[in-house]
Every structure is written in C-alpha cells, then in structure tokens.
C-alpha cells in the first residue's frame, strides 16, 4: 500500500511541476528597450521595469545567434504595449514573466522560432519543451547550427578561469 501511495505522490508532483508557473500579478506597459533575446524594459506607470522572459534562455549578445535572437524579440515587442504575467523575480531583481503582445505569447514564440532554448532548469512546462523539439527538428533559428552552445554553458565557460595549455615535459 505504501508503494502505491508513493507512486501516486510522485505522479501528482510530476503533474504539478509540469504546470505553467503561477501568475502573481499582471503589468501592462510599453516596451522601451530590448536588452537581449530574453530581457526587455517595459514602461509601466512612468516606471521602467526590467523583465526577464520566464522559461526561456536566449543566446548571450556575444554568442552566435545572440544578435539575431535580440532582433527577433525586438521585432515582436519593441514599441508595443504588452501585458506581463508576472511569475516572480530572479536573483538580479528582474521581474520574471510571460510577455503577451496582441494575444501572442512572446516567450513561446521565441522558442518556436528557434531563437531561444526552453530553460528547463527553472521551468519544465511540457508545452515549451515540445516547441523546442519542433524548432530543433525543423532547424529553425539557432538550430540551423549543428551543435549550438546553450547560453548557460557559455556563461559557465566564461566564469571559469582559463587553464593554460599543457606543457610537454620533453
């Protein structure tokens, strides 16, 4: 009996964690800046709010496809009125949220078009995982590259001190 309860508990936890992040509040404002492919600045009641798109991780600006990713997001949202479905804050104090522009989920569109990864470390929505798989298979956006470097790996490599090449002993 305990085994069945344990299995049911794991199944329920799995279903809960695959659910979309809980929306805390919503903000509406005009996008006045696009920092990169996953961060924007929104003017809300005369205050600038920095928003990190929930569930995605786009290439860094200095990385392959970083510029194209930023351009794709800019084309979608810059100068437009958006609704931010706030889901929390990240460790840098940025608002985390889902960006809605004209009924379109910009976060999902960035993944669908191949300009961002589904950021599974912080979000395990199956819907976003499916969009990434589809973009990979169709070789859309950054997936045109045979083996694109995920931004979290790129950042980790930049943080590590360089190791000098091995010296031969002969």
C-alpha positions in Angstrom: 0.0 0.0 0.0 2.8 2.4 0.9 4.3 1.7 -2.6 1.1 2.7 -4.3 0.9 5.9 -2.2 4.5 6.8 -3.1 3.9 6.2 -6.8 0.7 8.3 -6.7 2.5 11.1 -4.8 5.3 11.1 -7.4 2.8 11.2 -10.3 1.0 14.1 -8.7 4.2 16.0 -8.1 5.2 15.5 -11.7 1.9 16.9 -12.9 2.2 19.9 -10.6 5.8 20.7 -11.7 4.9 20.4 -15.4 2.2 23.1 -14.9 2.8 26.7 -16.1 4.3 29.0 -13.4 1.8 30.7 -11.2 1.0 34.2 -12.2 1.4 36.6 -9.2 0.1 39.7 -10.9 -0.1 41.4 -14.3 1.6 44.6 -15.6 0.7 46.5 -18.7 3.1 48.9 -20.4 5.1 49.9 -23.5 8.3 48.1 -24.4 11.0 50.8 -24.4 14.1 48.6 -24.7 15.2 45.1 -25.6 18.4 44.1 -23.8 18.9 40.7 -25.4 16.8 37.8 -26.6 15.2 37.2 -23.2 15.2 40.5 -21.4 13.1 43.7 -22.1 12.4 47.0 -20.4 8.8 48.0 -20.0 7.5 51.4 -19.1 4.7 50.9 -16.5 3.1 53.9 -14.9 6.2 56.1 -15.8 8.5 53.5 -14.2 10.9 51.3 -16.1 10.5 47.6 -15.2 13.2 45.2 -16.3 11.6 41.9 -17.3 13.3 38.5 -17.9 11.2 36.2 -20.1 10.1 33.2 -18.0 11.0 29.8 -19.2 13.4 30.7 -21.9 17.2 31.3 -22.2 18.4 33.1 -25.4 22.0 33.3 -26.6 24.1 35.9 -25.0 24.8 39.0 -27.0 28.4 38.0 -27.6 27.4 34.5 -28.6 26.4 33.0 -32.0 22.8 34.0 -32.8 22.8 36.5 -29.9 22.2 39.4 -32.2 19.6 37.6 -34.3 17.7 36.5 -31.1 17.6 40.1 -29.9 16.4 41.3 -33.3 13.6 38.7 -33.3 12.4 39.7 -29.9 12.7 43.4 -30.8 10.6 42.9 -34.0 7.9 41.2 -31.9 7.7 43.6 -28.9 9.6 46.9 -29.2 7.4 50.0 -29.1 4.4 47.9 -28.5 2.0 47.7 -25.5 2.5 44.3 -23.7 1.0 42.6 -20.8 3.5 40.9 -18.4 2.1 38.0 -16.5 4.5 38.3 -13.5 5.6 34.9 -12.1 8.3 36.2 -9.7 11.7 37.8 -9.5 15.1 36.4 -10.4 18.2 36.7 -8.3 19.1 40.0 -10.0 15.8 41.6 -9.0 14.3 41.5 -12.5 10.6 40.7 -12.9 10.1 37.2 -14.3 7.1 36.9 -16.6 5.3 35.8 -19.7 5.1 38.6 -22.2 1.8 38.8 -24.1 1.7 41.1 -27.2 -1.6 41.3 -29.1 -2.7 37.9 -27.7 0.7 36.3 -28.7 2.9 34.6 -26.1 6.3 36.1 -26.9 8.2 33.6 -24.7 6.8 30.6 -26.5 7.3 32.3 -29.9 11.0 32.8 -29.2 11.3 29.1 -28.6 9.1 28.1 -31.5 11.0 30.2 -34.0 14.3 28.8 -32.7 15.7 32.0 -31.1 15.8 30.6 -27.5 16.1 27.4 -25.5 13.4 26.2 -23.2 15.1 26.9 -19.8 14.4 23.6 -18.2 16.4 24.4 -15.1 13.8 26.8 -14.0 10.7 25.8 -16.0 9.5 22.3 -17.0 6.4 23.2 -19.0 5.9 20.4 -21.5 4.4 22.9 -24.0 7.7 24.8 -24.2 9.7 21.5 -24.4 7.6 20.5 -27.4 8.1 23.8 -29.1 11.9 23.5 -28.7 11.8 19.9 -30.1 9.9 21.1 -33.1 12.3 24.0 -33.7 15.3 21.7 -33.5 13.7 19.2 -35.9 12.9 21.9 -38.4 16.3 23.6 -37.9 14.7 26.9 -37.3 16.8 29.9 -36.0 19.8 28.8 -33.9 19.0 25.2 -34.6 20.4 25.7 -38.2 23.7 25.3 -36.4 24.6 21.6 -36.0 25.5 22.0 -32.3 24.6 25.4 -30.8 26.1 26.1 -27.4 23.4 26.7 -24.7 23.8 30.1 -23.1 24.1 28.5 -19.6 27.1 26.6 -20.7 28.5 29.7 -22.4 28.2 31.7 -19.2 29.8 28.8 -17.2 32.8 28.7 -19.5 33.2 32.5 -19.2 33.2 32.3 -15.4 35.8 29.5 -15.3 39.4 30.7 -15.2 41.3 29.8 -18.3 43.6 26.9 -18.0 46.9 27.2 -19.8 47.6 24.6 -22.4 49.5 21.5 -21.1 53.3 21.8 -21.4 55.2 18.9 -22.8 57.9 17.6 -20.4 60.4 16.7 -23.2 
